[in-house]
């Protein structure tokens, strides 16, 4: 091999070192081979979002909110959901003042729920709601400061999943 051929081979190798990784990255990104899923949220995204003001007469506090809808008498599932909301709010640290916990009730709440809110979950506010509403019982909802219900979790969701979603929302949010 003459000198010129060696020079071209070296130049080709140097170019390949930079071009091949870019080409592979483009291919993997475009073909979505390495993507586990396109979805990053753990809750069910509500499309289009519901307006909480359509179902309650009370004004909305312009703050991020977790809303729990109890199912019948508030037993183990209810306590688990309320505990999940409280834990997630507390773990948010400096952002916990940006989030409020609420319980939606139609009519008069059950005595067990009233006692729980009075004794164990003092920072959880109770909110009356119209009986004809789209909220599912034993679900936790995330409501943005503008009153849009945007995420839905079943009541037995793991707190870590809710925490990840809430941290992401608070990070990118410009309101509340």
Phi and psi restraints in degrees (value plus and minus 20) as a CYANA .aco file:
   2 UNK   PHI    -102.6   -62.6
   2 UNK   PSI     155.8   195.8
   3 UNK   PHI     -82.4   -42.4
   3 UNK   PSI     -61.2   -21.2
   4 UNK   PHI     -84.2   -44.2
   4 UNK   PSI     -61.0   -21.0
   5 UNK   PHI     -86.6   -46.6
   5 UNK   PSI     -59.6   -19.6
   6 UNK   PHI     -83.1   -43.1
   6 UNK   PSI     -60.8   -20.8
   7 UNK   PHI     -83.2   -43.2
   7 UNK   PSI     -63.1   -23.1
   8 UNK   PHI     -85.7   -45.7
   8 UNK   PSI     -58.6   -18.6
   9 UNK   PHI     -83.3   -43.3
   9 UNK   PSI     -64.5   -24.5
  10 UNK   PHI     -82.6   -42.6
  10 UNK   PSI     -64.6   -24.6
  11 UNK   PHI     -82.6   -42.6
  11 UNK   PSI     -61.9   -21.9
  12 UNK   PHI     -83.3   -43.3
  12 UNK   PSI     -60.9   -20.9
  13 UNK   PHI     -85.0   -45.0
  13 UNK   PSI     -62.4   -22.4
  14 UNK   PHI     -83.2   -43.2
  14 UNK   PSI     -64.1   -24.1
  15 UNK   PHI     -83.9   -43.9
  15 UNK   PSI     -62.0   -22.0
  16 UNK   PHI     -82.8   -42.8
  16 UNK   PSI     -56.3   -16.3
  17 UNK   PHI     -80.1   -40.1
  17 UNK   PSI     -52.3   -12.3
  18 UNK   PHI    -113.1   -73.1
  18 UNK   PSI     -54.8   -14.8
  19 UNK   PHI    -100.0   -60.0
  19 UNK   PSI     -61.7   -21.7
  20 UNK   PHI     -79.8   -39.8
  20 UNK   PSI     -68.9   -28.9
  21 UNK   PHI     -80.4   -40.4
  21 UNK   PSI     -57.6   -17.6
  22 UNK   PHI     -85.0   -45.0
  22 UNK   PSI     -62.3   -22.3
  23 UNK   PHI     -84.4   -44.4
  23 UNK   PSI     -61.5   -21.5
  24 UNK   PHI     -84.9   -44.9
  24 UNK   PSI     -64.3   -24.3
  25 UNK   PHI     -80.5   -40.5
  25 UNK   PSI     -64.4   -24.4
  26 UNK   PHI     -79.8   -39.8
  26 UNK   PSI     -66.1   -26.1
  27 UNK   PHI     -80.7   -40.7
  27 UNK   PSI     -68.8   -28.8
  28 UNK   PHI     -84.4   -44.4
  28 UNK   PSI     -59.3   -19.3
  29 UNK   PHI     -87.1   -47.1
  29 UNK   PSI     -65.4   -25.4
  30 UNK   PHI     -89.0   -49.0
  30 UNK   PSI     -56.2   -16.2
  31 UNK   PHI    -109.7   -69.7
  31 UNK   PSI     -28.9    11.1
  32 UNK   PHI      39.3    79.3
  32 UNK   PSI      12.0    52.0
  33 UNK   PHI     -85.9   -45.9
  33 UNK   PSI     -62.7   -22.7
  34 UNK   PHI    -110.8   -70.8
  34 UNK   PSI     -21.2    18.8
  35 UNK   PHI    -100.3   -60.3
  35 UNK   PSI     107.3   147.3
  36 UNK   PHI     -92.6   -52.6
  36 UNK   PSI     -62.9   -22.9
  37 UNK   PHI    -182.1  -142.1
  37 UNK   PSI     133.2   173.2
  38 UNK   PHI     -99.0   -59.0
  38 UNK   PSI     -34.9     5.1
  39 UNK   PHI    -112.8   -72.8
  39 UNK   PSI     117.4   157.4
  40 UNK   PHI    -134.6   -94.6
  40 UNK   PSI     -35.0     5.0
  41 UNK   PHI    -107.9   -67.9
  41 UNK   PSI     132.3   172.3
  42 UNK   PHI    -114.5   -74.5
  42 UNK   PSI     -44.7    -4.7
  43 UNK   PHI    -109.0   -69.0
  43 UNK   PSI     151.0   191.0
  44 UNK   PHI    -104.5   -64.5
  44 UNK   PSI     102.1   142.1
  45 UNK   PHI     -93.1   -53.1
  45 UNK   PSI     109.1   149.1
  46 UNK   PHI    -112.3   -72.3
  46 UNK   PSI      93.9   133.9
  47 UNK   PHI    -142.1  -102.1
  47 UNK   PSI     103.9   143.9
  48 UNK   PHI     -92.0   -52.0
  48 UNK   PSI     136.6   176.6
  49 UNK   PHI     -83.9   -43.9
  49 UNK   PSI     127.5   167.5
  50 UNK   PHI    -106.7   -66.7
  50 UNK   PSI     130.7   170.7
  51 UNK   PHI    -114.3   -74.3
  51 UNK   PSI     100.2   140.2
  52 UNK   PHI     -83.6   -43.6
  52 UNK   PSI     -49.2    -9.2
  53 UNK   PHI     -84.7   -44.7
  53 UNK   PSI     -41.4    -1.4
  54 UNK   PHI     -91.5   -51.5
  54 UNK   PSI     -36.2     3.8
  55 UNK   PHI    -139.2   -99.2
  55 UNK   PSI     -22.9    17.1
  56 UNK   PHI    -157.2  -117.2
  56 UNK   PSI     131.2   171.2
  57 UNK   PHI    -109.3   -69.3
  57 UNK   PSI     -36.4     3.6
  58 UNK   PHI     -96.0   -56.0
  58 UNK   PSI     129.7   169.7
  59 UNK   PHI     -92.4   -52.4
  59 UNK   PSI     133.8   173.8
  60 UNK   PHI    -111.1   -71.1
  60 UNK   PSI     117.4   157.4
  61 UNK   PHI    -101.3   -61.3
  61 UNK   PSI     -11.8    28.2
  62 UNK   PHI      34.6    74.6
  62 UNK   PSI      27.9    67.9
  63 UNK   PHI    -166.0  -126.0
  63 UNK   PSI     129.0   169.0
  64 UNK   PHI     -80.7   -40.7
  64 UNK   PSI     123.3   163.3
  65 UNK   PHI    -162.0  -122.0
  65 UNK   PSI     123.5   163.5
  66 UNK   PHI    -119.0   -79.0
  66 UNK   PSI     110.2   150.2
  67 UNK   PHI    -141.3  -101.3
  67 UNK   PSI     110.3   150.3
  68 UNK   PHI    -133.2   -93.2
  68 UNK   PSI     117.3   157.3
  69 UNK   PHI    -130.8   -90.8
  69 UNK   PSI      87.2   127.2
  70 UNK   PHI     -90.3   -50.3
  70 UNK   PSI     136.4   176.4
  71 UNK   PHI    -132.1   -92.1
  71 UNK   PSI      88.7   128.7
  72 UNK   PHI      38.2    78.2
  72 UNK   PSI    -155.6  -115.6
  73 UNK   PHI     -99.2   -59.2
  73 UNK   PSI     117.9   157.9
  74 UNK   PHI     -98.8   -58.8
  74 UNK   PSI      77.6   117.6
  75 UNK   PHI    -128.9   -88.9
  75 UNK   PSI    -154.9  -114.9
  76 UNK   PHI     -82.6   -42.6
  76 UNK   PSI     -65.7   -25.7
  77 UNK   PHI     -81.0   -41.0
  77 UNK   PSI     -63.4   -23.4
  78 UNK   PHI     -82.7   -42.7
  78 UNK   PSI     -66.9   -26.9
  79 UNK   PHI     -83.1   -43.1
  79 UNK   PSI     -59.6   -19.6
  80 UNK   PHI     -81.4   -41.4
  80 UNK   PSI     -65.9   -25.9
  81 UNK   PHI     -84.7   -44.7
  81 UNK   PSI     -64.0   -24.0
  82 UNK   PHI     -84.3   -44.3
  82 UNK   PSI     -58.7   -18.7
  83 UNK   PHI     -86.2   -46.2
  83 UNK   PSI     -60.9   -20.9
  84 UNK   PHI     -79.0   -39.0
  84 UNK   PSI     -67.6   -27.6
  85 UNK   PHI     -81.0   -41.0
  85 UNK   PSI     -63.8   -23.8
  86 UNK   PHI     -84.8   -44.8
  86 UNK   PSI     -64.9   -24.9
  87 UNK   PHI     -82.4   -42.4
  87 UNK   PSI     -65.1   -25.1
  88 UNK   PHI     -82.3   -42.3
  88 UNK   PSI     -64.0   -24.0
  89 UNK   PHI     -80.8   -40.8
  89 UNK   PSI     -63.9   -23.9
  90 UNK   PHI     -87.9   -47.9
  90 UNK   PSI     -58.1   -18.1
  91 UNK   PHI     -91.1   -51.1
  91 UNK   PSI     -38.1     1.9
  92 UNK   PHI     -85.1   -45.1
  92 UNK   PSI     -33.6     6.4
  93 UNK   PHI      45.1    85.1
  93 UNK   PSI    -141.9  -101.9
  94 UNK   PHI     -83.6   -43.6
  94 UNK   PSI     -40.8    -0.8
  95 UNK   PHI    -109.1   -69.1
  95 UNK   PSI     -20.5    19.5
  96 UNK   PHI     -84.5   -44.5
  96 UNK   PSI     -43.1    -3.1
  97 UNK   PHI     -94.7   -54.7
  97 UNK   PSI     -30.5     9.5
  98 UNK   PHI    -108.8   -68.8
  98 UNK   PSI     -22.9    17.1
  99 UNK   PHI    -147.8  -107.8
  99 UNK   PSI     121.6   161.6
 100 UNK   PHI    -146.2  -106.2
 100 UNK   PSI     125.0   165.0
 101 UNK   PHI    -120.8   -80.8
 101 UNK   PSI     116.0   156.0
 102 UNK   PHI    -159.0  -119.0
 102 UNK   PSI     135.7   175.7
 103 UNK   PHI    -142.2  -102.2
 103 UNK   PSI     108.9   148.9
 104 UNK   PHI    -111.8   -71.8
 104 UNK   PSI     111.7   151.7
 105 UNK   PHI    -152.3  -112.3
 105 UNK   PSI     123.7   163.7
 106 UNK   PHI    -123.1   -83.1
 106 UNK   PSI     100.0   140.0
 107 UNK   PHI      57.2    97.2
 107 UNK   PSI    -167.6  -127.6
 108 UNK   PHI    -105.8   -65.8
 108 UNK   PSI     111.7   151.7
 109 UNK   PHI     -91.8   -51.8
 109 UNK   PSI     135.7   175.7
 110 UNK   PHI     -83.1   -43.1
 110 UNK   PSI     132.7   172.7
 111 UNK   PHI     -82.9   -42.9
 111 UNK   PSI     -59.9   -19.9
 112 UNK   PHI     -81.0   -41.0
 112 UNK   PSI     -63.1   -23.1
 113 UNK   PHI     -84.7   -44.7
 113 UNK   PSI     -65.1   -25.1
 114 UNK   PHI     -79.2   -39.2
 114 UNK   PSI     -62.8   -22.8
 115 UNK   PHI     -85.2   -45.2
 115 UNK   PSI     -61.4   -21.4
 116 UNK   PHI     -81.3   -41.3
 116 UNK   PSI     -65.2   -25.2
 117 UNK   PHI     -85.9   -45.9
 117 UNK   PSI     -53.9   -13.9
 118 UNK   PHI     -95.9   -55.9
 118 UNK   PSI     -59.5   -19.5
 119 UNK   PHI    -113.9   -73.9
 119 UNK   PSI     -76.0   -36.0
 120 UNK   PHI    -115.5   -75.5
 120 UNK   PSI     -53.3   -13.3
 121 UNK   PHI    -139.5   -99.5
 121 UNK   PSI      43.5    83.5
 122 UNK   PHI     -85.7   -45.7
 122 UNK   PSI     -48.1    -8.1
 123 UNK   PHI    -107.6   -67.6
 123 UNK   PSI     -15.9    24.1
 124 UNK   PHI    -114.1   -74.1
 124 UNK   PSI     101.8   141.8
 125 UNK   PHI    -109.1   -69.1
 125 UNK   PSI     126.1   166.1
 126 UNK   PHI    -118.7   -78.7
 126 UNK   PSI     116.9   156.9
 127 UNK   PHI    -150.3  -110.3
 127 UNK   PSI     106.9   146.9
 128 UNK   PHI    -100.4   -60.4
 128 UNK   PSI     123.6   163.6
 129 UNK   PHI    -158.1  -118.1
 129 UNK   PSI     132.3   172.3
 130 UNK   PHI     -85.1   -45.1
 130 UNK   PSI     126.2   166.2
 131 UNK   PHI     -84.3   -44.3
 131 UNK   PSI     -51.5   -11.5
 132 UNK   PHI    -112.0   -72.0
 132 UNK   PSI      65.3   105.3
 133 UNK   PHI    -153.7  -113.7
 133 UNK   PSI     141.0   181.0
 134 UNK   PHI    -106.5   -66.5
 134 UNK   PSI     -18.8    21.2
 135 UNK   PHI     -93.1   -53.1
 135 UNK   PSI     113.8   153.8
 136 UNK   PHI    -108.2   -68.2
 136 UNK   PSI     121.9   161.9
 137 UNK   PHI     -88.3   -48.3
 137 UNK   PSI     127.5   167.5
 138 UNK   PHI      41.2    81.2
 138 UNK   PSI      20.4    60.4
 139 UNK   PHI    -146.9  -106.9
 139 UNK   PSI     131.6   171.6
 140 UNK   PHI    -129.0   -89.0
 140 UNK   PSI     113.5   153.5
 141 UNK   PHI    -138.8   -98.8
 141 UNK   PSI     130.1   170.1
 142 UNK   PHI    -128.0   -88.0
 142 UNK   PSI     108.8   148.8
 143 UNK   PHI    -139.7   -99.7
 143 UNK   PSI     111.3   151.3
 144 UNK   PHI     -99.7   -59.7
 144 UNK   PSI     150.6   190.6
 145 UNK   PHI     -82.5   -42.5
 145 UNK   PSI     -38.2     1.8
 146 UNK   PHI    -107.5   -67.5
 146 UNK   PSI     -21.8    18.2
 147 UNK   PHI      71.2   111.2
 147 UNK   PSI      -4.6    35.4
 148 UNK   PHI    -110.5   -70.5
 148 UNK   PSI     105.0   145.0
 149 UNK   PHI    -101.8   -61.8
 149 UNK   PSI      94.8   134.8
 150 UNK   PHI    -135.3   -95.3
 150 UNK   PSI     -47.9    -7.9
 151 UNK   PHI    -151.0  -111.0
 151 UNK   PSI     129.5   169.5
 152 UNK   PHI    -152.4  -112.4
 152 UNK   PSI     110.2   150.2
 153 UNK   PHI    -144.8  -104.8
 153 UNK   PSI     125.1   165.1
 154 UNK   PHI     -90.7   -50.7
 154 UNK   PSI     136.1   176.1
 155 UNK   PHI     -83.2   -43.2
 155 UNK   PSI     -40.1    -0.1
 156 UNK   PHI    -119.0   -79.0
 156 UNK   PSI       4.5    44.5
 157 UNK   PHI     -87.5   -47.5
 157 UNK   PSI     130.1   170.1
 158 UNK   PHI     -96.7   -56.7
 158 UNK   PSI     115.7   155.7
 159 UNK   PHI     -76.2   -36.2
 159 UNK   PSI     -53.4   -13.4
 160 UNK   PHI     -80.5   -40.5
 160 UNK   PSI     -59.0   -19.0
 161 UNK   PHI     -86.2   -46.2
 161 UNK   PSI     -63.5   -23.5
 162 UNK   PHI     -85.4   -45.4
 162 UNK   PSI     -61.1   -21.1
 163 UNK   PHI     -80.1   -40.1
 163 UNK   PSI     -65.4   -25.4
 164 UNK   PHI     -80.6   -40.6
 164 UNK   PSI     -64.7   -24.7
 165 UNK   PHI     -82.5   -42.5
 165 UNK   PSI     -64.2   -24.2
 166 UNK   PHI     -87.9   -47.9
 166 UNK   PSI     -59.5   -19.5
 167 UNK   PHI     -81.5   -41.5
 167 UNK   PSI     -61.8   -21.8
 168 UNK   PHI     -84.5   -44.5
 168 UNK   PSI     -63.9   -23.9
 169 UNK   PHI     -83.7   -43.7
 169 UNK   PSI     -65.4   -25.4
 170 UNK   PHI     -86.8   -46.8
 170 UNK   PSI     -51.7   -11.7
 171 UNK   PHI     -87.0   -47.0
 171 UNK   PSI     -63.2   -23.2
 172 UNK   PHI    -111.5   -71.5
 172 UNK   PSI     -28.0    12.0
 173 UNK   PHI     -94.3   -54.3
 173 UNK   PSI     118.7   158.7
 174 UNK   PHI    -126.7   -86.7
 174 UNK   PSI     -21.8    18.2
 175 UNK   PHI    -142.8  -102.8
 175 UNK   PSI     131.2   171.2
